Structures are given as structure tokens and as C-alpha cells.
Amino acid sequence: MLTQPVMACVALGANLGDAVATVQRAITDLAALPSTHVRRVSSLYRTAPFEAQGPDFINAVVVMETQLEPLALLDALQSLEFKSGRERPYRNAPRTLDLDLIFHGDAQWNTPRLTLPHPRWAERAFVVIPLAEVSPERVPQALREAVKDQAIQRLAGLPLP
């Protein structure tokens, strides 16, 4: 456990089952993590699968303050994915829930299990656009421009849990 909280960003996505309800429930579950407080929640967005097949995704980004160490937070995220029925039959398979740790404070990690910041976040409109909504200081205009050709539709804002 960290002695001082850090701001962490988590990207959420789902494209199986009731994806809207799954993402909303995951936001509530994130708020219930120990030593963690959700500070900002983006709108929901609909996007086509990126480098994958299957139904459209429902995506969002959460900014939270946490005292969990990066690997402890990753374990918690993966536990929530498992609880939602997440399976990993192959890379980029459709999923009931996907929770990606994008940033953990200013941590720079490159281990077999976790890379921070997330190595591909800036290439994906489903992360860039919701992140720009809740943490614009992290997303320069050039990154927004770089993903402008990826279809993304804003659906609705969510209240904090």
C-alpha cells in the first residue's frame, strides 16, 4: 500500500451481454476498491472493435485516487474482469469486461505483467477521447487529431458512484 494516494486512470470496455450495465457496474465496483476513490467518470462511448472482431464496444474512462500499488491495482482489476465472466480465449477476443490500467500516477513500468503508462493508449480513440473528457491535461490536441479517423460515438455521461 502506498503512503500517499496517486491518480490512476482506468479504461473500461465491454462488448458482450449488456455492455452498458456491465460498464456501469464496473465503475461502481472500482469505487468500492480498498483505499480508492473515483474522482471523475467519462461519458459512455460506443466504438467498433479495434484490431478485433465482434459487436461494438461500450467504453469509458475513470480517474481515481488510490493508495494501491500498481500490481495490487492490476490484481483488483483482473479480479473484477473475472467476476464479470471475462475469458481470454485469444488476443482481442470479444469480452464481457476489459479494464486497462492506463496510468498510475507518473509510474514508469516495463515488466512482463504490466507496462505503465499503457503502451498503446494513445493509439486508441476509445481511450483518448474519454480520457480527454476527464483528464484533458493528459491528452494534447495532437493525440486527439491522431485518432480522429476512428469512429466513436458519445452516448451519455455517468454520475460518480
Wavefront OBJ file of the C-alpha trace (Angstrom):
o trace
v 0.000 0.000 0.000
v 1.311 3.433 -0.915
v 1.641 6.018 1.841
v 0.334 8.797 -0.409
v -2.513 8.362 -2.897
v -1.864 8.720 -6.625
v -4.200 9.436 -9.512
v -4.769 6.382 -11.680
v -6.647 6.135 -14.970
v -8.551 3.002 -15.946
v -10.115 2.408 -19.357
v -13.248 0.254 -19.339
v -14.755 -1.645 -22.241
v -17.332 -4.359 -22.853
v -18.924 -5.827 -25.958
v -20.708 -8.980 -24.793
v -24.004 -9.188 -22.938
v -25.486 -5.958 -21.583
v -22.320 -3.920 -22.095
v -23.791 -0.661 -20.752
v -24.873 -2.302 -17.492
v -21.547 -4.118 -17.219
v -19.523 -0.911 -17.574
v -21.780 0.920 -15.113
v -21.450 -1.912 -12.580
v -17.663 -1.962 -13.065
v -17.491 1.761 -12.259
v -19.365 1.103 -9.017
v -17.033 -1.819 -8.286
v -13.969 0.376 -8.910
v -15.310 2.890 -6.390
v -15.575 0.086 -3.826
v -11.921 -0.958 -4.080
v -9.988 -0.500 -0.831
v -8.107 2.781 -0.393
v -9.561 4.028 -3.705
v -11.894 6.906 -4.544
v -13.352 7.535 -8.001
v -12.876 11.216 -8.832
v -14.064 11.523 -12.451
v -16.030 9.307 -14.838
v -16.250 9.973 -18.568
v -19.337 9.650 -20.668
v -20.067 6.283 -22.214
v -18.864 5.856 -25.789
v -19.706 3.325 -28.499
v -16.820 2.175 -30.689
v -16.211 -0.527 -33.248
v -13.767 -3.228 -32.133
v -10.185 -2.032 -32.620
v -7.985 -4.604 -34.358
v -10.614 -7.217 -33.473
v -13.971 -8.673 -34.454
v -17.326 -8.765 -32.694
v -20.053 -6.378 -31.599
v -19.409 -2.707 -30.861
v -17.855 -1.840 -27.524
v -19.157 0.397 -24.784
v -16.192 2.314 -23.357
v -15.454 4.799 -20.581
v -12.509 6.100 -18.578
v -12.333 6.511 -14.813
v -9.871 8.709 -12.942
v -9.411 7.581 -9.389
v -7.263 8.321 -6.407
v -5.722 5.176 -4.949
v -3.175 4.017 -2.441
v -2.965 0.594 -4.091
v 0.413 -0.241 -5.613
v 0.323 -0.781 -9.391
v 0.368 -4.582 -9.239
v -2.211 -4.674 -6.440
v -4.468 -2.449 -8.543
v -3.890 -4.662 -11.597
v -4.841 -7.720 -9.499
v -8.032 -5.954 -8.383
v -8.907 -5.025 -11.985
v -8.363 -8.582 -13.187
v -10.493 -9.893 -10.316
v -13.348 -7.614 -11.407
v -12.944 -8.841 -15.001
v -13.100 -12.458 -13.823
v -16.164 -11.710 -11.664
v -17.910 -10.353 -14.781
v -17.249 -13.572 -16.707
v -14.194 -12.410 -18.649
v -12.486 -15.153 -20.609
v -9.277 -14.841 -22.615
v -9.585 -17.440 -25.386
v -7.357 -15.421 -27.759
v -5.875 -11.945 -28.176
v -8.507 -9.218 -28.722
v -11.406 -11.652 -28.272
v -14.839 -10.160 -27.532
v -15.191 -9.626 -23.801
v -17.719 -9.155 -21.061
v -15.392 -6.635 -19.405
v -11.950 -5.208 -20.109
v -10.241 -2.996 -17.520
v -6.917 -1.494 -18.592
v -4.672 0.417 -16.221
v -3.564 3.360 -18.361
v -1.685 5.467 -15.797
v -0.733 5.020 -12.175
v 0.500 8.420 -11.104
v 3.702 9.075 -13.034
v 4.893 5.472 -12.691
v 7.049 4.112 -15.491
v 6.972 0.296 -15.538
v 8.006 -2.250 -18.098
v 7.606 -5.760 -16.739
v 6.225 -8.929 -18.336
v 2.991 -8.399 -16.415
v 2.487 -4.626 -16.516
v 3.664 -1.709 -18.626
v 2.912 1.835 -17.491
v 1.784 4.012 -18.990
v -0.228 1.557 -21.075
v 1.845 1.156 -24.251
v -0.945 1.661 -26.800
v -3.340 4.066 -25.085
v -2.509 6.988 -27.372
v -3.400 4.963 -30.499
v -6.979 4.246 -29.479
v -9.852 6.689 -29.735
v -11.770 4.637 -27.155
v -9.151 5.713 -24.596
v -8.012 9.091 -25.946
v -11.449 10.703 -26.313
v -12.943 9.678 -22.928
v -9.624 10.445 -21.221
v -9.592 13.909 -22.800
v -13.049 14.462 -21.302
v -12.000 13.665 -17.714
v -8.287 14.480 -17.732
v -7.623 16.916 -20.593
v -4.153 17.752 -19.287
v -3.087 14.190 -20.220
v -4.279 14.429 -23.829
v -2.673 17.031 -26.082
v -4.599 18.077 -29.176
v -2.124 16.204 -31.386
v -3.214 12.898 -29.821
v -6.873 13.721 -30.410
v -6.068 14.515 -34.030
v -4.143 11.244 -34.419
v -7.278 9.167 -33.648
v -9.847 11.311 -35.449
v -10.414 8.684 -38.172
v -11.562 6.072 -35.642
v -15.337 6.071 -35.271
v -16.518 6.899 -31.762
v -19.964 7.970 -30.553
v -20.611 9.676 -27.215
v -23.650 8.135 -25.526
v -24.197 9.624 -22.080
v -22.487 10.973 -19.003
v -22.432 8.992 -15.802
v -22.705 10.272 -12.245
v -19.929 9.445 -9.825
v -20.686 6.265 -7.858
l 1 2 3 4 5 6 7 8 9 10 11 12 13 14 15 16 17 18 19 20 21 22 23 24 25 26 27 28 29 30 31 32 33 34 35 36 37 38 39 40 41 42 43 44 45 46 47 48 49 50 51 52 53 54 55 56 57 58 59 60 61 62 63 64 65 66 67 68 69 70 71 72 73 74 75 76 77 78 79 80 81 82 83 84 85 86 87 88 89 90 91 92 93 94 95 96 97 98 99 100 101 102 103 104 105 106 107 108 109 110 111 112 113 114 115 116 117 118 119 120 121 122 123 124 125 126 127 128 129 130 131 132 133 134 135 136 137 138 139 140 141 142 143 144 145 146 147 148 149 150 151 152 153 154 155 156 157 158 159 160 161
